[in-house]
Amino acid sequence: MEQVGEKVKVVRSNPGMWKFFVFSAIGAFMFFVPVTIGEKRSIMLDHIVTFIQTHAGGALPYYALLVILAGAVYPFVSGAWKKSTVNRVFSVFKVVGLVVGIMLVFNVGPAWLFEPSMGPFLLNKLVIPVGLLVPIGAIFLALLVSYGLLEFIGVLLQPIMRPVWRTPGRSAIDAVASFVGSYSLGLLITNRVYKEGKYTAKEAAIIATGFSTVSATFMVVVAKTLDLMSMWNLYFWVTLLVTFLVTAITVHIWPLRSFKDEYYEGATPQPEVKPEGRRIATAWNEAMDTVSKAPTFAQNIVTNVRDGLMMAMAILPSILSIGLLGLVLAEFTPVFDWIGYIFYPFTWLLQLPEPMLVAKASALGIAEMFLPALLVVESALVVKFVIAVVSVSSIIFFSALVPCIVSTEIPLTIPQLIVIWIQRVILTLLIVTPIAYLLL
């Protein structure tokens, strides 16, 4: 009875716990609960972005161009371009992205740039949606991560996350936010939590390269392209399972294995507390502690929207430059045929139909995750299913995710990202092919 009395006393001493329930519920609803509006079933955040795109379509290219301009100028104004060779290279790419953006918005430039699969694809399918999704999503992200839900779920999932993926329990919400919402929002969570001292460099690197995959919305686009919507649930859950299985393996392989468990410089380390006694009670206490330290609602929203805009500024120019480079190389050069030879021995040993085509399609994913699907539209069902999973599970691609990761404070280099990508593609092929043969 005394223990129960103590619990009641704790709850009464934290009247602000309504925020945990109300704000976390609103955030979770916006990100994770599918809603049917009209004929479209999706999460509310996607509905909001779609509504804006439908009713403000003419203004959006100019909004995107403004964000791109700010993103191209910012590294030089802030001096960030001087920090490293990578920063200098990406700063130049951002300027190139601005030039490409101006050409696309004002319809000036070579004819090949305006092919539907080139500039218009990048602008309409990536730049504008991401430019809207990240800042708007940041508003609801503030509700989702700042009022104890992250800590509460983290304590409950600790027994699973730590042994399997070498990450804290709280990283589970990153994984869900990426799969249901967006990799850019998942990375926004990861970077913020890392800078707060709640992830180590190793944990942040594992989460960024293992969980920050494209959203279910992108998966729908892939499934529609490859005529897999009739088996959507099978595709979604197999992709989820394979992606996380691959991550569970890569954490034991170089380079992820070699990362140090060091916290962000200047941050106060806040490792997850190992529960003493009942796990649910510890989870509740962690949530209460977070709520008691939470900033005001207005401060929270402003901070997260600012972070979201900064992320959008970093991503959009890079999508238009690096993404376009990848599309040009795929269209006009044999580069991806050469890269495909890395995967050909595996596609041949797995006895997939058209093994060289599957290998090349897998290689194309490093430029843009949507490209592999375009290459196998006419292929056998098993090939389409395997490539649909590979394009998501490989996670790392240069048109958006790589610039996004590089724009964070997470200490991952581009060579490391390329190695992790190769590992993920090979492992995905090895895991998903038997599943595809078994289920299809």
C-alpha positions as CSV (number, residue, x, y, z in Angstrom):
1,M,0.0,0.0,0.0
2,E,2.8,2.3,0.8
3,Q,4.3,1.8,-2.6
4,V,1.0,2.6,-4.2
5,G,0.7,5.7,-2.0
6,E,4.1,6.8,-3.2
7,K,3.1,6.4,-6.8
8,V,0.0,8.5,-6.3
9,K,2.1,11.1,-4.6
10,V,4.6,11.2,-7.6
11,V,1.7,11.6,-10.1
12,R,0.2,14.4,-8.1
13,S,3.5,16.2,-7.9
14,N,3.5,16.3,-11.7
15,P,0.3,17.9,-12.8
16,G,1.8,18.7,-16.2
17,M,1.6,15.0,-17.2
18,W,-1.5,15.9,-19.3
19,K,1.1,17.0,-21.8
20,F,2.5,13.5,-22.1
21,F,-0.9,12.2,-23.0
22,V,-2.3,15.0,-25.1
23,F,0.8,16.3,-27.0
24,S,2.2,12.8,-27.5
25,A,-1.2,11.5,-28.8
26,I,-1.5,14.4,-31.3
27,G,2.1,13.8,-32.5
28,A,1.5,10.0,-32.8
29,F,-1.8,10.6,-34.6
30,M,-0.2,12.9,-37.2
31,F,2.7,10.5,-37.9
32,F,1.4,7.0,-37.4
33,V,-2.4,6.7,-37.9
34,P,-3.6,6.3,-41.5
35,V,-6.8,8.3,-42.3
36,T,-8.9,8.2,-45.4
37,I,-9.7,11.6,-46.9
38,G,-11.5,11.5,-50.3
39,E,-10.1,8.4,-52.0
40,K,-6.6,8.6,-50.4
41,R,-5.6,6.7,-47.3
42,S,-2.5,8.0,-45.6
43,I,-1.2,9.7,-42.5
44,M,-2.4,13.2,-41.6
45,L,1.0,14.8,-42.2
46,D,0.9,13.5,-45.8
47,H,-2.7,14.7,-46.2
48,I,-1.6,18.2,-45.1
49,V,1.3,18.3,-47.5
50,T,-1.0,17.0,-50.3
51,F,-3.6,19.7,-49.5
52,I,-0.9,22.4,-49.7
53,Q,0.4,21.0,-53.0
54,T,-3.1,20.9,-54.5
55,H,-4.1,24.4,-53.5
56,A,-0.8,26.3,-53.7
57,G,0.8,24.4,-56.5
58,G,1.8,27.5,-58.6
59,A,3.6,29.1,-55.6
60,L,5.5,26.0,-54.4
61,P,8.3,26.0,-57.0
62,Y,9.1,29.6,-55.9
63,Y,9.0,28.6,-52.2
64,A,11.3,25.7,-53.0
65,L,13.7,28.0,-54.9
66,L,13.7,30.4,-51.9
67,V,14.7,27.5,-49.6
68,I,17.3,26.4,-52.1
69,L,18.7,29.9,-52.3
70,A,19.0,30.1,-48.5
71,G,20.6,26.7,-48.4
72,A,23.2,27.6,-51.1
73,V,24.1,30.8,-49.4
74,Y,24.1,29.7,-45.8
75,P,27.4,27.7,-45.8
76,F,29.3,30.8,-47.1
77,V,27.6,33.2,-44.8
78,S,28.1,31.0,-41.7
79,G,31.6,29.9,-42.7
80,A,30.6,26.3,-42.5
81,W,32.1,25.6,-45.9
82,K,35.6,26.0,-44.5
83,K,35.2,23.2,-41.9
84,S,36.3,20.3,-44.1
85,T,36.8,19.1,-47.6
86,V,33.4,17.4,-47.6
87,N,31.8,20.7,-46.5
88,R,33.5,22.5,-49.4
89,V,32.4,19.9,-51.9
90,F,28.8,19.9,-50.7
91,S,28.8,23.7,-50.6
92,V,29.7,23.8,-54.3
93,F,27.1,21.2,-55.0
94,K,24.5,23.4,-53.3
95,V,25.4,26.3,-55.5
96,V,25.0,24.0,-58.5
97,G,21.7,22.9,-57.1
98,L,20.6,26.6,-57.0
99,V,21.6,27.1,-60.6
100,V,19.6,23.9,-61.6
101,G,16.6,25.1,-59.5
102,I,16.6,28.5,-61.3
103,M,16.7,26.8,-64.7
104,L,13.8,24.4,-63.7
105,V,11.6,27.1,-62.2
106,F,12.1,29.6,-65.0
107,N,12.1,27.0,-67.7
108,V,15.6,27.8,-69.1
109,G,18.2,25.3,-70.0
110,P,19.0,22.3,-72.2
111,A,16.2,20.0,-73.4
112,W,17.5,16.9,-71.6
113,L,17.1,18.7,-68.3
114,F,13.4,18.9,-68.8
115,E,12.8,15.3,-69.7
116,P,10.1,14.0,-67.3
117,S,12.6,11.6,-65.6
118,M,15.2,14.3,-65.0
119,G,14.7,17.8,-63.6
120,P,10.8,17.7,-63.3
121,F,11.0,14.4,-61.4
122,L,13.5,15.7,-58.9
123,L,11.6,19.0,-58.4
124,N,8.1,17.7,-58.2
125,K,8.6,14.3,-56.6
126,L,11.4,15.1,-54.2
127,V,12.3,18.8,-53.7
128,I,8.8,20.2,-53.2
129,P,7.4,17.4,-51.0
130,V,10.5,17.3,-48.8
131,G,10.6,21.1,-48.7
132,L,7.1,21.0,-47.2
133,L,7.3,17.8,-45.2
134,V,10.3,18.7,-43.1
135,P,9.3,22.1,-41.7
136,I,5.6,21.1,-41.3
137,G,6.5,17.8,-39.8
138,A,8.8,19.5,-37.3
139,I,5.8,21.2,-35.7
140,F,4.3,17.8,-34.9
141,L,7.7,16.3,-34.2
142,A,7.9,18.8,-31.3
143,L,4.8,17.2,-29.8
144,L,6.0,13.6,-30.4
145,V,9.5,13.8,-28.9
146,S,9.5,16.5,-26.3
147,Y,6.9,15.3,-23.8
148,G,8.2,12.0,-22.6
149,L,6.9,9.5,-25.2
150,L,10.5,8.9,-26.5
151,E,11.7,8.0,-23.0
152,F,8.6,6.0,-22.1
153,I,8.8,3.8,-25.2
154,G,12.6,3.7,-24.9
155,V,12.6,2.0,-21.5
156,L,9.9,-0.5,-22.6
157,L,11.8,-1.5,-25.7
158,Q,15.3,-1.6,-24.1
159,P,15.4,-5.4,-23.8
160,I,14.9,-5.7,-27.6
161,M,16.8,-2.7,-29.1
162,R,20.0,-3.0,-27.1
163,P,20.9,-6.7,-27.7
164,V,19.7,-6.8,-31.3
165,W,20.6,-3.5,-32.8
166,R,23.1,-2.1,-30.2
167,T,20.9,1.1,-29.8
168,P,18.9,2.5,-27.0
169,G,15.2,1.6,-26.7
170,R,14.3,5.2,-27.5
171,S,15.7,4.7,-31.0
172,A,12.6,2.6,-31.8
173,I,10.6,5.8,-32.3
174,D,13.2,6.9,-34.9
175,A,12.6,3.7,-36.8
176,V,8.9,4.1,-36.8
177,A,9.1,7.8,-37.7
178,S,11.2,7.0,-40.7
179,F,9.1,4.1,-42.0
180,V,5.8,5.8,-41.5
181,G,6.8,9.4,-41.9
182,S,10.1,10.3,-43.6
183,Y,13.8,9.5,-43.4
184,S,14.5,13.3,-43.2
185,L,12.3,13.5,-40.1
186,G,13.9,10.4,-38.7
187,L,17.3,11.9,-39.2
188,L,16.0,15.2,-37.7
189,I,15.1,13.2,-34.5
190,T,18.4,11.3,-34.5
191,N,20.5,14.4,-34.9
192,R,18.6,16.3,-32.3
193,V,18.7,13.5,-29.7
194,Y,22.4,12.9,-30.5
195,K,23.2,16.6,-29.9
196,E,21.3,16.4,-26.6
197,G,23.6,13.7,-25.4
198,K,21.0,10.9,-25.5
199,Y,22.8,8.9,-28.3
200,T,26.5,8.2,-28.7
201,A,28.2,8.6,-32.0
202,K,28.0,4.8,-32.6
203,E,24.3,4.7,-31.8
204,A,23.5,7.7,-34.0
205,A,25.5,6.2,-36.9
206,I,23.6,2.9,-36.6
207,I,20.2,4.6,-36.5
208,A,21.0,6.9,-39.4
209,T,22.2,4.1,-41.7
210,G,20.0,1.3,-40.3
211,F,16.6,2.9,-39.6
212,S,16.3,6.1,-41.7
213,T,14.8,4.5,-44.7
214,V,12.2,6.1,-47.1
215,S,8.7,6.4,-45.9
216,A,5.7,4.2,-46.6
217,T,4.6,6.9,-49.0
218,F,7.6,6.3,-51.2
219,M,7.1,2.5,-50.8
220,V,3.6,3.0,-52.2
221,V,5.1,4.7,-55.3
222,V,7.5,1.8,-55.8
223,A,4.7,-0.7,-55.3
224,K,2.5,1.1,-57.8
225,T,5.3,1.3,-60.4
226,L,6.0,-2.4,-60.2
227,D,2.3,-3.4,-60.0
228,L,2.7,-4.8,-56.4
229,M,-0.2,-3.0,-54.8
230,S,-2.3,-6.2,-54.8
231,M,0.2,-7.6,-52.3
232,W,0.9,-4.3,-50.4
233,N,0.7,-5.7,-46.9
234,L,3.1,-8.6,-47.8
235,Y,5.5,-6.1,-49.5
236,F,5.4,-3.6,-46.6
237,W,6.0,-6.2,-43.8
238,V,8.6,-8.2,-45.6
239,T,10.5,-4.9,-46.3
240,L,10.2,-3.9,-42.7
241,L,11.5,-7.3,-41.5
242,V,14.3,-7.4,-44.0
243,T,15.5,-3.8,-43.4
244,F,15.8,-4.4,-39.7
245,L,17.4,-7.8,-40.1
246,V,20.0,-6.3,-42.3
247,T,20.7,-3.6,-39.7
248,A,21.1,-6.2,-37.0
249,I,23.9,-7.7,-39.1
250,T,25.6,-4.5,-40.2
251,V,26.1,-3.4,-36.6
252,H,28.6,-6.2,-36.2
253,I,30.6,-5.4,-39.3
254,W,33.1,-2.6,-40.1
255,P,32.6,0.4,-40.3
256,L,29.7,0.6,-37.9
257,R,31.4,-1.8,-35.4
258,S,34.4,0.5,-35.2
259,F,32.5,3.7,-34.1
260,K,33.2,4.8,-30.6
261,D,30.5,5.1,-27.9
262,E,31.3,8.8,-27.4
263,Y,28.8,11.6,-26.9
264,Y,28.5,14.8,-28.9
265,E,31.1,17.3,-27.9
266,G,29.6,19.8,-25.3
267,A,26.5,17.7,-24.7
268,T,25.7,16.4,-21.3
269,P,25.6,12.5,-21.6
270,Q,22.1,11.2,-20.9
271,P,22.4,7.4,-21.3
272,E,19.2,5.4,-20.9
273,V,18.6,4.3,-17.4
274,K,18.5,0.6,-16.7
275,P,15.3,0.0,-14.8
276,E,15.4,-1.0,-11.2
277,G,12.2,-2.8,-10.3
278,R,9.2,-2.7,-12.5
279,R,10.0,-1.5,-16.1
280,I,6.7,0.2,-16.5
281,A,7.3,2.3,-13.4
282,T,10.7,3.3,-14.6
283,A,9.3,4.2,-18.0
284,W,6.7,6.4,-16.3
285,N,9.3,8.2,-14.1
286,E,11.5,8.9,-17.2
287,A,8.5,10.4,-18.9
288,M,7.7,12.6,-15.9
289,D,11.2,13.8,-15.7
290,T,11.2,14.8,-19.4
291,V,7.8,16.6,-19.0
292,S,9.1,18.5,-16.0
293,K,12.1,19.8,-18.0
294,A,10.3,20.5,-21.2
295,P,10.4,24.0,-22.6
296,T,7.2,26.0,-23.1
297,F,5.0,25.0,-26.0
298,A,5.9,28.1,-28.0
299,Q,9.6,27.7,-27.5
300,N,9.4,24.0,-28.4
301,I,7.6,24.7,-31.7
302,V,9.9,27.5,-32.7
303,T,13.1,25.4,-32.0
304,N,11.8,22.5,-34.0
305,V,10.5,24.5,-36.9
306,R,13.9,26.3,-37.1
307,D,15.7,22.9,-37.1
308,G,13.3,21.7,-39.8
309,L,13.9,24.7,-42.0
310,M,17.7,24.3,-41.5
311,M,17.4,20.7,-42.5
312,A,15.3,21.6,-45.6
313,M,17.9,24.2,-46.6
314,A,20.6,21.6,-46.4
315,I,18.8,18.9,-48.3
316,L,17.0,20.7,-51.2
317,P,20.0,22.1,-53.1
318,S,21.8,18.8,-52.8
319,I,18.9,16.8,-54.2
320,L,18.9,19.0,-57.3
321,S,22.7,18.7,-57.8
322,I,23.7,15.2,-56.6
323,G,20.4,13.7,-57.6
324,L,20.6,15.1,-61.1
325,L,24.2,13.9,-61.4
326,G,23.0,10.4,-60.5
327,L,20.2,10.5,-63.0
328,V,22.6,11.7,-65.8
329,L,25.1,9.0,-65.0
330,A,22.4,6.3,-65.1
331,E,20.9,7.6,-68.4
332,F,24.0,8.5,-70.4
333,T,26.9,6.4,-69.0
334,P,27.8,2.8,-68.2
335,V,28.8,3.7,-64.6
336,F,26.0,1.7,-63.0
337,D,26.7,-1.3,-65.3
338,W,30.2,-1.4,-63.8
339,I,28.9,-1.0,-60.2
340,G,26.4,-3.7,-60.9
341,Y,29.3,-6.2,-61.2
342,I,29.7,-6.0,-57.4
343,F,26.3,-7.6,-57.0
344,Y,26.3,-9.9,-60.1
345,P,27.9,-12.9,-58.4
346,F,25.2,-12.8,-55.7
347,T,22.3,-12.4,-58.1
348,W,23.7,-15.2,-60.2
349,L,24.2,-17.5,-57.3
350,L,20.7,-16.8,-56.0
351,Q,19.5,-17.9,-59.5
352,L,17.3,-14.8,-60.0
353,P,15.9,-14.3,-63.5
354,E,18.0,-11.8,-65.5
355,P,20.8,-11.6,-62.8
356,M,22.7,-8.8,-64.6
357,L,19.6,-6.7,-64.8
358,V,18.9,-7.2,-61.1
359,A,22.5,-6.3,-60.3
360,K,22.4,-3.1,-62.3
361,A,19.0,-2.2,-60.8
362,S,20.5,-2.7,-57.3
363,A,23.4,-0.5,-58.2
364,L,21.2,2.3,-59.4
365,G,19.8,2.7,-55.9
366,I,22.9,4.6,-54.8
367,A,21.9,7.5,-57.0
368,E,18.2,7.6,-56.2
369,M,16.0,5.0,-54.5
370,F,13.3,5.2,-57.1
371,L,15.5,4.4,-60.1
372,P,15.8,0.6,-59.6
373,A,12.0,0.2,-60.0
374,L,12.1,1.9,-63.4
375,L,14.6,-0.7,-64.7
376,V,12.6,-3.8,-63.9
377,V,9.1,-2.8,-64.7
378,E,8.8,-5.5,-67.4
379,S,10.6,-8.2,-65.4
380,A,9.3,-11.3,-63.6
381,L,7.3,-10.9,-60.4
382,V,10.1,-12.3,-58.2
383,V,12.5,-9.8,-59.7
384,K,10.1,-6.9,-59.2
385,F,9.5,-7.9,-55.5
386,V,13.2,-8.3,-54.8
387,I,14.1,-5.0,-56.3
388,A,11.2,-3.3,-54.5
389,V,12.6,-4.5,-51.2
390,V,16.3,-3.7,-52.1
391,S,15.5,-0.1,-53.1
392,V,14.1,0.5,-49.6
393,S,16.3,-1.7,-47.4
394,S,19.6,-0.4,-48.9
395,I,18.6,3.0,-47.3
396,I,21.6,5.0,-48.6
397,F,21.2,7.1,-51.7
398,F,22.9,10.3,-53.0
399,S,19.9,12.3,-54.2
400,A,18.7,13.0,-50.7
401,L,19.8,10.8,-47.8
402,V,23.5,11.2,-48.1
403,P,23.3,15.1,-48.2
404,C,20.8,14.8,-45.3
405,I,23.2,12.7,-43.2
406,V,26.2,14.9,-44.1
407,S,24.2,18.0,-43.0
408,T,23.8,16.6,-39.5
409,E,26.4,16.3,-36.8
410,I,26.6,12.5,-37.0
411,P,30.2,11.6,-37.7
412,L,29.7,9.5,-40.9
413,T,31.9,9.9,-43.9
414,I,30.9,9.4,-47.5
415,P,33.3,6.4,-48.0
416,Q,31.8,4.8,-44.9
417,L,28.3,5.4,-46.3
418,I,29.2,3.7,-49.6
419,V,30.6,0.7,-47.8
420,I,27.5,0.4,-45.7
421,W,25.3,0.7,-48.8
422,I,27.2,-2.2,-50.5
423,Q,26.8,-4.3,-47.4
424,R,23.1,-3.6,-47.1
425,V,22.4,-4.4,-50.8
426,I,24.2,-7.7,-50.7
427,L,22.6,-8.7,-47.4
428,T,19.2,-7.7,-48.6
429,L,19.5,-9.7,-51.8
430,L,20.6,-12.8,-49.7
431,I,17.7,-12.5,-47.3
432,V,14.8,-11.4,-49.5
433,T,15.4,-13.7,-52.5
434,P,14.5,-16.9,-50.6
435,I,11.5,-15.2,-49.0
436,A,10.3,-14.0,-52.4
437,Y,10.6,-17.5,-53.9
438,L,8.8,-19.0,-50.8
439,L,5.9,-16.5,-50.7
440,L,5.3,-15.6,-54.4
